Amino acid sequence: MLRKFSVISLGLFLGCSGRPGLSAAGPVPSPRTATVSATPNVAFDPIPATIAPGGTVTFAFGAVPHNVYFDAVPGAPADIPGANVNVSATRTFAAAGTYTFRCRIHPGMKGSIIVSDTTAVISNGTSNHN
């Protein structure tokens, strides 16, 4: 009887061990704030950024000039025009959805903000958005 119990316990332990990339930790609330950096490497980081509805994103511009223009979709915040250097600008995202943006100074430099109530965190540290 003890051996049968040990085998079952071992099987349950191995099945629930949370091997990286294979099991979800479950949905967690999305953060209320995020920062997206416009890097000297002509990229936005992170992509995508995820926040909860009503949350804010701070766009941080370093020594290389950048701007942010959102695709024209309902709920998109105001653009951040100009050639922004060593400044930050914050935008609020009221409604759930995905908001894509680009830098008009650097063609091909794109990013997105996912506004969602929850984010499913996978055990290897990645996330899926719900």
N, C-alpha and C positions, 0 to 999 in steps of 0.2 A: 504494500500500500504506500509506503514512504517513497519507494522508487517511482511509482506512477505519479505521485504528487510532485516529485522533483522534476520529472520530465515535463509535466504540464506547466509548472512554474517557469522552467527554463524557456519553453516555447513562448509563453506569454511575455517574458522579459525580452527575448530576442525580437518578437513581433512589435514591441512597443519601445524599442531602444532609441527611436528617433534618429536613424541614420541620416546624415546630412543630405538634403535634397529630396528626401523621400516622404517626409511627413510634414503636415501643416500644423503649426502651433495654434491655428484658429484665428478668426478675425480679431483685430485690435482696433481701437478708435484711431482715426487718422489724426496727426498732429494739427494744432491750430496755426502754427507758423512754420515757415521754411525759408531758407536762403538759397538763391540761385546765383552762382558766381559766373560772370562773363570773364573767361580766362584769356591770358595772353596767347594761348594756343588756338584761339579763335573757336572756342567751344563754350557751351553753357554746361554747368555742372551743379547739381546732378540733373540727369534727364531720365525719366521724368521726376519732377518733384511732386509730392502728394501732400494735400492738406484737407482739412474738414471744411464743409460749407461754412461760409462766413469767416474763414481763416485768411491770413495774410502771407504774402510772399515778398521778401526783400530781395531786390535785384542789386547785387554788389558789383560795381564796375571798378576795375583796377587801372593800371597805367596805360592800357590800350583802349582807344575810344570804341564804344559800342552803343547800341540803342536796342529797344524792344518794341516790335510792332506785332500786335495780336491779330490773328485771323478774325474777320468780321463774323462773329457768331453771337447769338443772344447771351448776355451775361459776361461777355469779355470786358475786362477793365480798360481804362484809358491806356493808350500807348505811352512809351517813354521815348520821345523823339530826341534828336540832337546827337552830339558826339560826347557821351558821358565818360568822364575820366575821374578816377579817385572819388567817386560819390556813390550813394545808395539811393534807391527809390523803392517805395513799398506800394503794393497793390493788394486790394481786397477782392476775394472771389466769393460772391454771395451764393451762387447756385452750383449744384453738382454738375459735373461734366468734364470734358477734356478741352483744354485751351492751348492751342498751338501758337507759337510765336517765333519770330526770326529777327536777326540783326540785319538791317538794310545796308550797313557799311560793309559787312562781310557776307556775300552771297553764299548760301549753303549752311550758314550758322543758324541752327534751329533748336527749339526746345519745346517742352510741353509741361503743363501743370495739370495734374489729375486732382479733381475736387470730388471727394468721396467720404461718406460717413465712416467707412471701415477699410482697413488694409489687412489682408491675410498674410501673415508672416510665415515663410517656409523655414524649416529648421536650419537651412544652410545660410540664413541671413538675407535671402532675397525676399521680394514681396510681390503679391498679386493684389490687384485693386478690385474691390467689389462695388 
